[in-house]
Amino acid sequence: MARRKSETLLTHGGRAAIAGYDFINPPIVRGSTVLHANVADMKERSRRFRTDEPGAVNYGLYGTPTHHALFELLSELEGGYRSWAVPSGLTSCTIVMLAFLRAGDHVLVSDSAYGPTRRFCIETLPRYGVQASFYAPTAGRELEAQFRPNTKLLWLESPGSLTFEMQDVPLLAELARKRGVVTAIDNTWATPLYFQPLKCGVDVSVHAATKYICGHSDMLMGTITCTQPAWSPLRQTLFNFGLAVSPEDAYVALRGLRSLAARLRQHRATAARLIEWLLAQTEVERVLYPALPGDPGYEIWKRDMSGATGLFGIVLKPSAGGARLNALVDAVEVFGRGYSWGGFESLLIPVYPERSVAPCEFEGRLFRISAGLEDADDLIDDLKRGFAALRAT
C-alpha cells in the first residue's frame, strides 16, 4: 500500500498499538504493575525489554497501549524509528543532550535556540564537563570551521525562537554526518505535519508538544522522535532517568494530533490577515515570518517545509520601541499576554532574544504574536487599539 498522506495519517495513524480494540479512540490504560502468567512469561517479557523488541511490557514505566498509540503516530508522521514523550518541551531538549554528550565533549548550538535550552547549555552542561558554543543561526558551510575534534552534537532550531531564522537543515546535517556528529533539531514551529527533519539527514527531532500538538494550553509535554541508530542511547537515557508521561496526557496529545491539520490551517490564515494589516502600519519595520515572500528564510522554507503555522515576530521602528511598545502590549484586550503559544487563544508579548554570537539588532522593539482561532477582524480591531495606545505614548 502506498504511504498515506500526512493528514490521513493524523486521522488514522497509531492504531496498531491498540489492535483489536473496537472504539475509534484508544482506551486510557493506567497502571504500574503488570501481572505475568508464570515465570516463563516474566523471563520472556524481560528478554524482550532488554532487546527492545515490540510487544507487551513488564512494567508501566515503559508505556501502556495508550502511550504506544501516540508514539506510533509520531513515528509515522516524522518517518522515525521510535518516539517517546517526556514531561515538558524543555525536557525533550535537555535529555537528548544528556543522551549524546559525556564529560570532555562539545556541543554546537544555534544562537537562536529556545532560551531555556541556551541556559541549560551555559549553566548546566559545564558542571558535567561538557563545553557548549553557539553559532550564527544562518551559518552554512562556514560552520565547518567551528567543529572541534570533541564535537559530538549539533543542535538546530528552524525557524529560530523569537527571531525566526531558517536554517539550511540538509546542509548542516551533512556537515555533521561527515564528522560522525549527531544532529538534533527543535521542530516545534513546523510541527511533524509541515517538516520531517529526519528525511533531511537529522538524527533526532524534538517538539514542545505543549504547543501545537496538544493545542489547548492545558498541559505540558515534550516528544522525541529519532532514527534507529539514535534510539539505543536515547532509550537507555530515558529509562535510566525514569522519564515518562501519564496515560491521560498521552491520550490528550494523541487527540490533539487528530485535529492538528485543521487547526494549523486556521492559525496560518489568521496570521496572514494580521501580517497584512501590520505591514501597513508606519511604525512597523518588518515582520519575521519564514513563509512571507521577501523574508530572508523564505526560499529555504519553501524548499523544506510543506506549510506554515501561526507564530511570527514584529519589529517596530526604533522610535516605536521601549515604553511605546509596552503601551501597545498593555492596551490589547482580545490578545492574551502569556508565555507559550500554539493554543486556541491569540497571544501577544514583547520578547527579548538572548544572544552569544552577536547582539540582537531588534532589542527593545520586537514583539511576538501567536495567532489563535478567534475571528481575524476582532484581532485586527484589538491591534488597532494597541497601536492607538502606542501612538498616544
LOFI-139482 format. One record per residue (C-alpha): residue number from 1; residue in one letter; z, y, x. Coordinates in Angstrom, 3 decimals, decimal comma. Example, Ala and Ser with C-alpha at 12.3 -4.5 7.8 and 13.67 -1.06 7.14 Angstrom:
<pts>
+------+------+----------+----------+----------+
| resi | resn |       c3 |       c2 |       c1 |
+------+------+----------+----------+----------+
|    1 |    A |    7,800 |   -4,500 |   12,300 |
|    2 |    S |    7,140 |   -1,060 |   13,670 |
+------+------+----------+----------+----------+
</pts>
This chain:
<pts>
+------+------+----------+----------+----------+
| resi | resn |       c3 |       c2 |       c1 |
+------+------+----------+----------+----------+
|    1 |    M |    0,000 |    0,000 |    0,000 |
|    2 |    A |   -0,865 |    3,475 |    1,292 |
|    3 |    R |    2,092 |    5,640 |    2,241 |
|    4 |    R |    3,138 |    7,672 |   -0,756 |
|    5 |    K |    3,133 |   11,436 |   -0,568 |
|    6 |    S |    6,388 |   13,243 |    0,095 |
|    7 |    E |    7,025 |   14,417 |   -3,453 |
|    8 |    T |    6,629 |   10,864 |   -4,725 |
|    9 |    L |    8,993 |    9,619 |   -2,026 |
|   10 |    L |   11,554 |   12,192 |   -3,148 |
|   11 |    T |   11,401 |   10,729 |   -6,638 |
|   12 |    H |   11,122 |    7,015 |   -5,890 |
|   13 |    G |   12,441 |    6,512 |   -2,350 |
|   14 |    G |   15,759 |    4,982 |   -1,392 |
|   15 |    R |   15,571 |    2,169 |   -3,924 |
|   16 |    A |   15,543 |   -0,854 |   -1,623 |
|   17 |    A |   19,230 |   -0,365 |   -0,799 |
|   18 |    I |   20,092 |   -0,873 |   -4,480 |
|   19 |    A |   17,505 |   -3,538 |   -5,348 |
|   20 |    G |   18,463 |   -5,486 |   -8,445 |
|   21 |    Y |   20,379 |   -2,603 |   -9,980 |
|   22 |    D |   18,798 |   -1,655 |  -13,309 |
|   23 |    F |   19,663 |    2,031 |  -13,640 |
|   24 |    I |   17,481 |    4,756 |  -12,114 |
|   25 |    N |   20,363 |    6,269 |  -10,159 |
|   26 |    P |   22,404 |    4,181 |   -7,721 |
|   27 |    P |   25,997 |    3,322 |   -8,535 |
|   28 |    I |   28,732 |    5,245 |   -6,735 |
|   29 |    V |   30,276 |    2,410 |   -4,768 |
|   30 |    R |   33,728 |    3,315 |   -3,458 |
|   31 |    G |   35,539 |    1,075 |   -1,063 |
|   32 |    S |   37,083 |    0,454 |    2,319 |
|   33 |    T |   37,929 |   -3,252 |    2,361 |
|   34 |    V |   35,123 |   -5,772 |    1,999 |
|   35 |    L |   36,060 |   -9,277 |    0,876 |
|   36 |    H |   34,411 |  -12,221 |    2,624 |
|   37 |    A |   33,750 |  -15,650 |    1,162 |
|   38 |    N |   35,099 |  -17,511 |    4,183 |
|   39 |    V |   35,479 |  -17,351 |    7,976 |
|   40 |    A |   31,807 |  -18,146 |    8,465 |
|   41 |    D |   30,882 |  -15,172 |    6,285 |
|   42 |    M |   33,242 |  -12,943 |    8,272 |
|   43 |    K |   31,662 |  -14,029 |   11,540 |
|   44 |    E |   28,119 |  -13,631 |   10,222 |
|   45 |    R |   28,712 |  -10,114 |    8,925 |
|   46 |    S |   30,408 |   -9,148 |   12,178 |
|   47 |    R |   27,474 |  -10,568 |   14,122 |
|   48 |    R |   25,017 |   -8,556 |   12,042 |
|   49 |    F |   27,097 |   -5,430 |   12,607 |
|   50 |    R |   27,130 |   -5,920 |   16,386 |
|   51 |    T |   23,377 |   -6,498 |   16,492 |
|   52 |    D |   22,640 |   -3,726 |   13,984 |
|   53 |    E |   20,872 |   -5,997 |   11,533 |
|   54 |    P |   20,449 |   -4,864 |    7,926 |
|   55 |    G |   22,483 |   -6,476 |    5,240 |
|   56 |    A |   25,994 |   -6,498 |    3,834 |
|   57 |    V |   28,561 |   -4,642 |    5,960 |
|   58 |    N |   32,044 |   -5,811 |    6,879 |
|   59 |    Y |   33,875 |   -2,504 |    6,332 |
|   60 |    G |   33,406 |    0,573 |    4,165 |
|   61 |    L |   33,112 |    2,968 |    7,122 |
|   62 |    Y |   29,658 |    1,579 |    7,804 |
|   63 |    G |   28,296 |    2,582 |    4,427 |
|   64 |    T |   28,160 |    1,374 |    0,845 |
|   65 |    P |   24,911 |    0,873 |   -1,118 |
|   66 |    T |   25,256 |    4,497 |   -2,259 |
|   67 |    H |   25,172 |    5,713 |    1,343 |
|   68 |    H |   22,311 |    3,471 |    2,340 |
|   69 |    A |   20,148 |    4,631 |   -0,575 |
|   70 |    L |   20,455 |    8,173 |    0,846 |
|   71 |    F |   19,858 |    7,059 |    4,431 |
|   72 |    E |   16,817 |    5,044 |    3,441 |
|   73 |    L |   15,222 |    8,008 |    1,668 |
|   74 |    L |   15,909 |   10,381 |    4,557 |
|   75 |    S |   14,296 |    7,965 |    6,997 |
|   76 |    E |   11,270 |    7,557 |    4,748 |
|   77 |    L |   10,810 |   11,318 |    4,425 |
|   78 |    E |   11,041 |   12,086 |    8,141 |
|   79 |    G |    9,360 |    8,939 |    9,419 |
|   80 |    G |   12,535 |    7,936 |   11,235 |
|   81 |    Y |   14,087 |    4,628 |   12,192 |
|   82 |    R |   17,600 |    5,261 |   10,892 |
|   83 |    S |   19,593 |    8,069 |    9,279 |
|   84 |    W |   23,258 |    8,891 |    8,843 |
|   85 |    A |   25,406 |   11,550 |    7,186 |
|   86 |    V |   28,380 |   13,437 |    8,593 |
|   87 |    P |   30,893 |   15,911 |    7,100 |
|   88 |    S |   29,001 |   19,146 |    7,914 |
|   89 |    G |   25,806 |   20,564 |    9,329 |
|   90 |    L |   27,667 |   21,650 |   12,457 |
|   91 |    T |   28,944 |   18,102 |   12,945 |
|   92 |    S |   25,374 |   16,805 |   12,891 |
|   93 |    C |   24,579 |   19,146 |   15,798 |
|   94 |    T |   27,680 |   18,556 |   17,893 |
|   95 |    I |   27,786 |   14,769 |   17,517 |
|   96 |    V |   24,165 |   14,495 |   18,674 |
|   97 |    M |   25,095 |   16,418 |   21,806 |
|   98 |    L |   28,096 |   14,180 |   22,407 |
|   99 |    A |   25,911 |   11,095 |   21,962 |
|  100 |    F |   23,448 |   12,039 |   24,691 |
|  101 |    L |   25,492 |   14,098 |   27,164 |
|  102 |    R |   28,011 |   12,995 |   29,777 |
|  103 |    A |   30,041 |   14,763 |   32,450 |
|  104 |    G |   27,637 |   16,201 |   35,004 |
|  105 |    D |   24,748 |   16,545 |   32,548 |
|  106 |    H |   22,885 |   19,681 |   31,496 |
|  107 |    V |   21,515 |   20,695 |   28,071 |
|  108 |    L |   18,842 |   23,322 |   27,410 |
|  109 |    V |   19,407 |   25,195 |   24,141 |
|  110 |    S |   17,179 |   27,624 |   22,279 |
|  111 |    D |   18,673 |   31,104 |   22,408 |
|  112 |    S |   18,108 |   31,451 |   18,653 |
|  113 |    A |   20,163 |   28,382 |   17,758 |
|  114 |    Y |   22,756 |   28,427 |   14,977 |
|  115 |    G |   25,766 |   30,464 |   16,097 |
|  116 |    P |   28,435 |   27,724 |   15,853 |
|  117 |    T |   26,135 |   25,358 |   17,783 |
|  118 |    R |   25,825 |   28,002 |   20,514 |
|  119 |    R |   29,586 |   28,403 |   20,654 |
|  120 |    F |   30,076 |   24,641 |   20,953 |
|  121 |    C |   27,771 |   24,695 |   23,973 |
|  122 |    I |   29,533 |   27,692 |   25,522 |
|  123 |    E |   33,165 |   26,903 |   24,720 |
|  124 |    T |   33,493 |   23,135 |   24,268 |
|  125 |    L |   30,895 |   21,296 |   26,353 |
|  126 |    P |   32,123 |   22,760 |   29,667 |
|  127 |    R |   35,525 |   21,184 |   29,008 |
|  128 |    Y |   33,773 |   17,825 |   29,264 |
|  129 |    G |   31,867 |   18,701 |   32,411 |
|  130 |    V |   28,562 |   19,462 |   30,651 |
|  131 |    Q |   26,504 |   22,502 |   31,618 |
|  132 |    A |   24,586 |   24,417 |   28,937 |
|  133 |    S |   21,956 |   27,073 |   29,474 |
|  134 |    F |   19,810 |   28,978 |   26,999 |
|  135 |    Y |   16,068 |   29,602 |   26,967 |
|  136 |    A |   13,850 |   32,089 |   25,143 |
|  137 |    P |   13,020 |   30,586 |   21,726 |
|  138 |    T |    9,308 |   31,379 |   22,077 |
|  139 |    A |    9,040 |   29,738 |   25,525 |
|  140 |    G |    6,031 |   27,497 |   26,146 |
|  141 |    R |    5,077 |   25,768 |   29,357 |
|  142 |    E |    7,161 |   28,216 |   31,356 |
|  143 |    L |   10,174 |   26,270 |   30,108 |
|  144 |    E |    9,312 |   23,621 |   32,722 |
|  145 |    A |   10,976 |   25,779 |   35,378 |
|  146 |    Q |   14,318 |   25,600 |   33,542 |
|  147 |    F |   14,642 |   21,818 |   33,517 |
|  148 |    R |   17,114 |   20,582 |   36,102 |
|  149 |    P |   17,460 |   17,138 |   37,683 |
|  150 |    N |   20,504 |   16,594 |   35,440 |
|  151 |    T |   18,950 |   17,903 |   32,203 |
|  152 |    K |   19,433 |   15,219 |   29,566 |
|  153 |    L |   18,893 |   17,029 |   26,263 |
|  154 |    L |   16,568 |   19,750 |   24,962 |
|  155 |    W |   17,836 |   21,448 |   21,793 |
|  156 |    L |   15,365 |   23,138 |   19,431 |
|  157 |    E |   15,615 |   25,057 |   16,194 |
|  158 |    S |   12,408 |   26,137 |   14,488 |
|  159 |    P |   12,425 |   28,650 |   12,975 |
|  160 |    G |   15,458 |   30,064 |   14,736 |
|  161 |    S |   18,609 |   31,093 |   12,945 |
|  162 |    L |   18,622 |   34,715 |   11,786 |
|  163 |    T |   15,520 |   35,870 |   13,703 |
|  164 |    F |   13,123 |   33,095 |   12,617 |
|  165 |    E |   11,148 |   32,498 |   15,821 |
|  166 |    M |    8,833 |   29,488 |   15,606 |
|  167 |    Q |    8,879 |   27,039 |   18,492 |
|  168 |    D |    5,922 |   25,014 |   19,723 |
|  169 |    V |    7,693 |   21,757 |   18,969 |
|  170 |    P |    4,947 |   19,303 |   20,045 |
|  171 |    L |    4,547 |   21,086 |   23,397 |
|  172 |    L |    8,267 |   21,302 |   24,128 |
|  173 |    A |    8,802 |   17,670 |   23,142 |
|  174 |    E |    6,013 |   16,680 |   25,511 |
|  175 |    L |    7,585 |   18,626 |   28,389 |
|  176 |    A |   10,908 |   16,895 |   27,760 |
|  177 |    R |    9,409 |   13,441 |   27,354 |
|  178 |    K |    7,657 |   13,658 |   30,743 |
|  179 |    R |   11,085 |   14,077 |   32,319 |
|  180 |    G |   12,887 |   11,453 |   30,261 |
|  181 |    V |   14,824 |   14,174 |   28,425 |
|  182 |    V |   15,899 |   13,573 |   24,799 |
|  183 |    T |   14,814 |   16,209 |   22,272 |
|  184 |    A |   16,758 |   17,143 |   19,148 |
|  185 |    I |   15,974 |   19,770 |   16,526 |
|  186 |    D |   17,829 |   21,579 |   13,785 |
|  187 |    N |   15,266 |   21,206 |   10,985 |
|  188 |    T |   17,333 |   22,742 |    8,184 |
|  189 |    W |   15,000 |   25,635 |    7,264 |
|  190 |    A |   11,908 |   23,488 |    6,718 |
|  191 |    T |   13,746 |   20,520 |    5,153 |
|  192 |    P |   12,413 |   16,951 |    5,502 |
|  193 |    L |    9,779 |   17,852 |    2,914 |
|  194 |    Y |    7,924 |   20,506 |    4,918 |
|  195 |    F |    8,321 |   19,350 |    8,528 |
|  196 |    Q |    8,666 |   15,926 |   10,128 |
|  197 |    P |    9,513 |   16,666 |   13,779 |
|  198 |    L |    9,719 |   13,023 |   14,816 |
|  199 |    K |    5,958 |   12,842 |   14,279 |
|  200 |    C |    5,650 |   15,661 |   16,830 |
|  201 |    G |    7,488 |   13,715 |   19,524 |
|  202 |    V |   11,077 |   14,787 |   18,803 |
|  203 |    D |   13,766 |   12,091 |   19,069 |
|  204 |    V |   16,419 |   13,394 |   16,657 |
|  205 |    S |   16,225 |   15,652 |   13,586 |
|  206 |    V |   19,359 |   17,125 |   12,027 |
|  207 |    H |   19,927 |   19,029 |    8,806 |
|  208 |    A |   22,698 |   21,044 |    7,274 |
|  209 |    A |   22,332 |   19,159 |    4,010 |
|  210 |    T |   24,814 |   21,708 |    2,660 |
|  211 |    K |   21,790 |   23,963 |    2,256 |
|  212 |    Y |   18,552 |   22,910 |    0,527 |
|  213 |    I |   19,111 |   19,150 |    0,381 |
|  214 |    C |   22,241 |   19,418 |   -1,763 |
|  215 |    G |   21,091 |   22,740 |   -3,169 |
|  216 |    H |   24,050 |   23,757 |   -5,335 |
|  217 |    S |   26,542 |   25,374 |   -2,921 |
|  218 |    D |   29,209 |   22,842 |   -3,851 |
|  219 |    M |   29,530 |   20,525 |   -0,855 |
|  220 |    L |   29,346 |   20,227 |    2,929 |
|  221 |    M |   27,209 |   17,636 |    4,707 |
|  222 |    G |   25,033 |   17,131 |    7,746 |
|  223 |    T |   22,359 |   14,477 |    8,197 |
|  224 |    I |   20,814 |   12,885 |   11,271 |
|  225 |    T |   17,506 |   11,008 |   11,436 |
|  226 |    C |   16,183 |    9,542 |   14,660 |
|  227 |    T |   13,699 |    7,284 |   16,403 |
|  228 |    Q |   14,510 |    3,681 |   17,256 |
|  229 |    P |   15,332 |    4,334 |   20,946 |
|  230 |    A |   17,694 |    7,163 |   19,978 |
|  231 |    W |   19,581 |    5,176 |   17,355 |
|  232 |    S |   21,715 |    3,000 |   19,649 |
|  233 |    P |   23,603 |    5,826 |   21,422 |
|  234 |    L |   23,862 |    7,762 |   18,167 |
|  235 |    R |   25,178 |    4,767 |   16,244 |
|  236 |    Q |   27,757 |    3,997 |   18,908 |
|  237 |    T |   28,996 |    7,596 |   18,974 |
|  238 |    L |   29,065 |    7,998 |   15,191 |
|  239 |    F |   31,083 |    4,821 |   14,700 |
|  240 |    N |   33,388 |    5,459 |   17,673 |
|  241 |    F |   34,268 |    8,837 |   16,169 |
|  242 |    G |   34,576 |    7,288 |   12,703 |
|  243 |    L |   32,233 |    9,825 |   11,126 |
|  244 |    A |   31,176 |    9,249 |    7,537 |
|  245 |    V |   30,953 |   10,995 |    4,173 |
|  246 |    S |   32,295 |    9,946 |    0,800 |
|  247 |    P |   30,079 |    7,901 |   -1,546 |
|  248 |    E |   30,374 |   10,737 |   -4,073 |
|  249 |    D |   28,895 |   13,190 |   -1,572 |
|  250 |    A |   26,156 |   10,717 |   -0,619 |
|  251 |    Y |   25,273 |   10,437 |   -4,306 |
|  252 |    V |   25,149 |   14,228 |   -4,740 |
|  253 |    A |   22,881 |   14,599 |   -1,688 |
|  254 |    L |   20,543 |   11,907 |   -2,983 |
|  255 |    R |   20,417 |   13,595 |   -6,369 |
|  256 |    G |   19,655 |   16,896 |   -4,644 |
|  257 |    L |   16,702 |   15,362 |   -2,838 |
|  258 |    R |   15,181 |   14,264 |   -6,150 |
|  259 |    S |   14,667 |   17,889 |   -7,213 |
|  260 |    L |   14,016 |   19,368 |   -3,765 |
|  261 |    A |   10,275 |   19,933 |   -4,163 |
|  262 |    A |   10,611 |   21,744 |   -7,488 |
|  263 |    R |   13,417 |   23,947 |   -6,209 |
|  264 |    L |   11,632 |   24,861 |   -2,987 |
|  265 |    R |    8,525 |   25,951 |   -4,872 |
|  266 |    Q |   10,635 |   28,416 |   -6,835 |
|  267 |    H |   12,586 |   29,570 |   -3,783 |
|  268 |    R |    9,356 |   30,373 |   -1,965 |
|  269 |    A |    7,691 |   32,024 |   -4,952 |
|  270 |    T |   10,699 |   34,292 |   -5,398 |
|  271 |    A |   10,796 |   35,041 |   -1,666 |
|  272 |    A |    7,128 |   36,088 |   -1,788 |
|  273 |    R |    7,832 |   38,578 |   -4,596 |
|  274 |    L |   10,814 |   40,044 |   -2,749 |
|  275 |    I |    8,932 |   40,317 |    0,528 |
|  276 |    E |    6,042 |   42,115 |   -1,132 |
|  277 |    W |    8,441 |   44,695 |   -2,578 |
|  278 |    L |   10,430 |   45,067 |    0,650 |
|  279 |    L |    7,350 |   45,704 |    2,786 |
|  280 |    A |    6,509 |   48,678 |    0,554 |
|  281 |    Q |    9,808 |   50,414 |    1,376 |
|  282 |    T |    9,610 |   53,122 |    4,024 |
|  283 |    E |   12,937 |   52,059 |    5,586 |
|  284 |    V |   11,688 |   48,522 |    6,320 |
|  285 |    E |   10,211 |   47,993 |    9,765 |
|  286 |    R |    9,234 |   44,338 |    9,337 |
|  287 |    V |   10,073 |   41,078 |    7,601 |
|  288 |    L |   10,881 |   37,973 |    9,629 |
|  289 |    Y |    9,256 |   35,042 |    7,831 |
|  290 |    P |    7,011 |   32,499 |    9,597 |
|  291 |    A |    4,856 |   31,915 |    6,504 |
|  292 |    L |    3,904 |   35,592 |    6,363 |
|  293 |    P |    0,419 |   36,289 |    7,816 |
|  294 |    G |    0,898 |   38,512 |   10,822 |
|  295 |    D |    4,279 |   37,026 |   11,724 |
|  296 |    P |    4,326 |   36,040 |   15,438 |
|  297 |    G |    5,039 |   32,435 |   14,453 |
|  298 |    Y |    2,528 |   32,215 |   11,622 |
|  299 |    E |   -0,081 |   30,123 |   13,449 |
|  300 |    I |    2,487 |   27,572 |   14,598 |
|  301 |    W |    3,991 |   27,428 |   11,101 |
|  302 |    K |    0,538 |   26,908 |    9,601 |
|  303 |    R |   -0,257 |   24,148 |   12,104 |
|  304 |    D |    3,020 |   22,210 |   11,954 |
|  305 |    M |    4,574 |   22,726 |    8,529 |
|  306 |    S |    3,340 |   21,974 |    5,041 |
|  307 |    G |    5,364 |   24,629 |    3,249 |
|  308 |    A |    7,990 |   27,345 |    3,470 |
|  309 |    T |   11,405 |   27,890 |    1,983 |
|  310 |    G |   13,198 |   30,970 |    0,654 |
|  311 |    L |   15,181 |   32,239 |    3,659 |
|  312 |    F |   13,983 |   35,277 |    5,606 |
|  313 |    G |   15,143 |   38,315 |    7,550 |
|  314 |    I |   14,519 |   42,026 |    7,059 |
|  315 |    V |   14,514 |   44,509 |    9,926 |
|  316 |    L |   15,211 |   48,108 |    8,977 |
|  317 |    K |   14,017 |   51,074 |   10,979 |
|  318 |    P |   16,654 |   52,331 |   13,456 |
|  319 |    S |   17,588 |   55,273 |   11,242 |
|  320 |    A |   18,407 |   52,933 |    8,334 |
|  321 |    G |   20,839 |   50,609 |   10,121 |
|  322 |    G |   24,583 |   50,676 |   10,578 |
|  323 |    A |   26,501 |   52,334 |    7,746 |
|  324 |    R |   23,343 |   52,771 |    5,668 |
|  325 |    L |   22,651 |   49,028 |    5,793 |
|  326 |    N |   26,269 |   48,345 |    4,847 |
|  327 |    A |   25,884 |   50,611 |    1,827 |
|  328 |    L |   22,847 |   48,591 |    0,715 |
|  329 |    V |   24,748 |   45,314 |    1,015 |
|  330 |    D |   27,784 |   46,657 |   -0,820 |
|  331 |    A |   25,692 |   48,039 |   -3,718 |
|  332 |    V |   23,861 |   44,901 |   -4,851 |
|  333 |    E |   25,214 |   43,131 |   -7,926 |
|  334 |    V |   22,959 |   40,116 |   -8,543 |
|  335 |    F |   22,740 |   39,038 |   -4,917 |
|  336 |    G |   25,888 |   37,422 |   -3,656 |
|  337 |    R |   27,473 |   38,346 |   -0,344 |
|  338 |    G |   28,213 |   34,971 |    1,181 |
|  339 |    Y |   27,505 |   32,845 |    4,228 |
|  340 |    S |   25,286 |   29,782 |    3,950 |
|  341 |    W |   22,026 |   29,599 |    1,996 |
|  342 |    G |   19,766 |   27,179 |    0,151 |
|  343 |    G |   21,701 |   27,155 |   -3,119 |
|  344 |    F |   20,601 |   28,235 |   -6,570 |
|  345 |    E |   22,054 |   31,737 |   -6,210 |
|  346 |    S |   20,476 |   34,507 |   -4,124 |
|  347 |    L |   22,466 |   35,796 |   -1,165 |
|  348 |    L |   22,133 |   38,962 |    0,929 |
|  349 |    I |   24,172 |   39,665 |    4,075 |
|  350 |    P |   23,926 |   41,701 |    7,275 |
|  351 |    V |   23,534 |   39,449 |   10,315 |
|  352 |    Y |   24,319 |   39,897 |   13,986 |
|  353 |    P |   22,474 |   37,400 |   16,195 |
|  354 |    E |   24,269 |   36,151 |   19,294 |
|  355 |    R |   22,051 |   36,006 |   22,390 |
|  356 |    S |   22,328 |   34,976 |   26,035 |
|  357 |    V |   18,798 |   35,403 |   27,439 |
|  358 |    A |   18,193 |   38,930 |   26,141 |
|  359 |    P |   19,940 |   41,194 |   23,616 |
|  360 |    C |   18,646 |   41,078 |   20,051 |
|  361 |    E |   16,371 |   44,066 |   19,524 |
|  362 |    F |   17,393 |   44,331 |   15,859 |
|  363 |    E |   21,138 |   44,727 |   16,392 |
|  364 |    G |   22,810 |   46,593 |   13,539 |
|  365 |    R |   19,718 |   46,819 |   11,346 |
|  366 |    L |   18,988 |   43,237 |   10,347 |
|  367 |    F |   19,879 |   41,575 |    7,081 |
|  368 |    R |   19,036 |   38,184 |    5,631 |
|  369 |    I |   18,065 |   37,085 |    2,139 |
|  370 |    S |   18,269 |   33,629 |    0,694 |
|  371 |    A |   16,049 |   33,766 |   -2,386 |
|  372 |    G |   17,615 |   31,767 |   -5,191 |
|  373 |    L |   16,428 |   30,717 |   -8,616 |
|  374 |    E |   17,043 |   33,925 |  -10,573 |
|  375 |    D |   14,226 |   35,930 |  -12,148 |
|  376 |    A |   12,452 |   37,836 |   -9,373 |
|  377 |    D |   12,327 |   41,040 |  -11,451 |
|  378 |    D |   16,115 |   41,091 |  -11,709 |
|  379 |    L |   16,413 |   40,594 |   -7,970 |
|  380 |    I |   13,959 |   43,413 |   -7,274 |
|  381 |    D |   15,927 |   45,703 |   -9,582 |
|  382 |    D |   19,010 |   44,778 |   -7,577 |
|  383 |    L |   17,237 |   45,629 |   -4,321 |
|  384 |    K |   16,277 |   48,980 |   -5,804 |
|  385 |    R |   19,979 |   49,556 |   -6,458 |
|  386 |    G |   20,767 |   48,662 |   -2,875 |
|  387 |    F |   18,094 |   50,874 |   -1,362 |
|  388 |    A |   19,200 |   53,760 |   -3,561 |
|  389 |    A |   22,673 |   53,421 |   -2,029 |
|  390 |    L |   21,161 |   53,258 |    1,464 |
|  391 |    R |   19,193 |   56,459 |    0,829 |
|  392 |    A |   22,260 |   58,220 |   -0,508 |
|  393 |    T |   24,266 |   57,452 |    2,652 |
+------+------+----------+----------+----------+
</pts>
